[in-house]
């Protein structure tokens, strides 16, 4: 019987065990194995994928009022609709507010409703007179839900440019938002932090994003690991079944050794692909590329 599907792998394991009472445990063991394999096989050929990310380019919100929120902090009223919707904890760049000038600058907000937000840690001092804008983050793109690590980020405009990685710890130091000369233009650097990819300078043209993903669960679709190395599933699941449920630790160790040998052969395949490449010395000031 071919071992090329969720059902066939379960059937093969049942045949090896010569037992029919571990069906539910086998399903659990497959899920546990997949959780381990996703990280053990990180940065191998089967986990590399490509997608397009579009940097955020929200229009600035027009501020119509700034007032005391009743607790001494500043409450901002704005017109129009925020797209994407504002969320408590967002950092907005507040600018050109007249009168209540203490509102201007980078501010963390608390959303009140669709027309109002408060500025956290602010103190209302001066009466509002006129004007003001609130700008959401530019150049942010949500990382894919199956993201584990980046491989390459390419700006798809003209000219096409591979972006340099910048460590989050020096992101604002190297490229502060307030430097006019680098606010917009052809992106030069990126970082990945808190579920988002960020670029500077800002440009709304899409990015080609090559990244390492978490292998999809076999229960939902046939994945690369089951297609190419179903023996990894067999060995890994049997190791878990013998260790956690059957309590035959000697057999568990036997299957663990088989599993680790398969892991190593998969990793060595990636190593051999790059074994003849030269090492590039990175002179970037933005931090070493992981």
C-alpha positions, 0 to 999 in steps of 0.5 A: 500500500502506498504511503502517501496520505494521512490515512495511509500513514495511519494505516501503515502504523497500525499494521506495524503495531498490529494493533487497532486500539491506538487510533486516537493516540496515533492522531495525537502522535502525528500532531506531536511529530509535526510540531517537532519536525517543523522546527527540526527541519527549519531552513531545509528545501521543503520549507522554503516558499515565496509570497508577495507582501504589500507595505502598508500605505494608510492615508493620514487622519485629519484631526478635528479636536484635542481635549481633556479626556476627563482624566487629564490625558489628551483625547483626539477626535478625527474625521474619516475612516482609518484603514486599517482600523486603529487598534489600542497600542498602535503608535501614531505620528501626530503632527501640526496640532495647533494649540495642544502642541503637547500632542505632537510626536510619536504617541501610543494610543487607546482607541475609544470609538471610530472617531476618538482615541486617547494618547497614553501617558499624555497630559492635556495642557493647552486648548486646541485651536486648529489642524493636525494629522495622525499618521499610521505606520508606513511600510509595515506588512503582516508576516504570513501565518506560517512564517518561521524565518526570512530568507530574502526580501526583494523590492520589485520596483525599478530598479529591483533591489534585495534589501539588507537586514537590520537588527530590531535593536538598531532599527530606529537608531540607524533609520529614525523616522524623522530624517526627511532624506530617507523617509521615502524612496527605494527601500534599503533595509528591512527588519522582522519583529512582532509579526510584521516585516518593516521596510525603510525608506518607505515605498508602497510597491510590492515586495517579493518575500522568500521565507521558511514556513511551518510545514502544513499539517498532513491532516489538511493537505499532503505536505512536502515531508510526507510526499518525499520522506514518509519514513520520517512520519513512520519513525517519528510517530512510532517513537512517540507511540512507543514512548508515551503510550506503549511504554516500550522505551527500547523500541522508542529509542530505536525509532528515534534513531531512525528518525534522527538519521532521516532528519540528518539526510534531509539537512545534508541535502540542503548543505550539499546544494550550497557546499560550492558557494563562496562565503560573502563577507558582510560589511553592513552596519545593520547587524549580521544576517541570521 
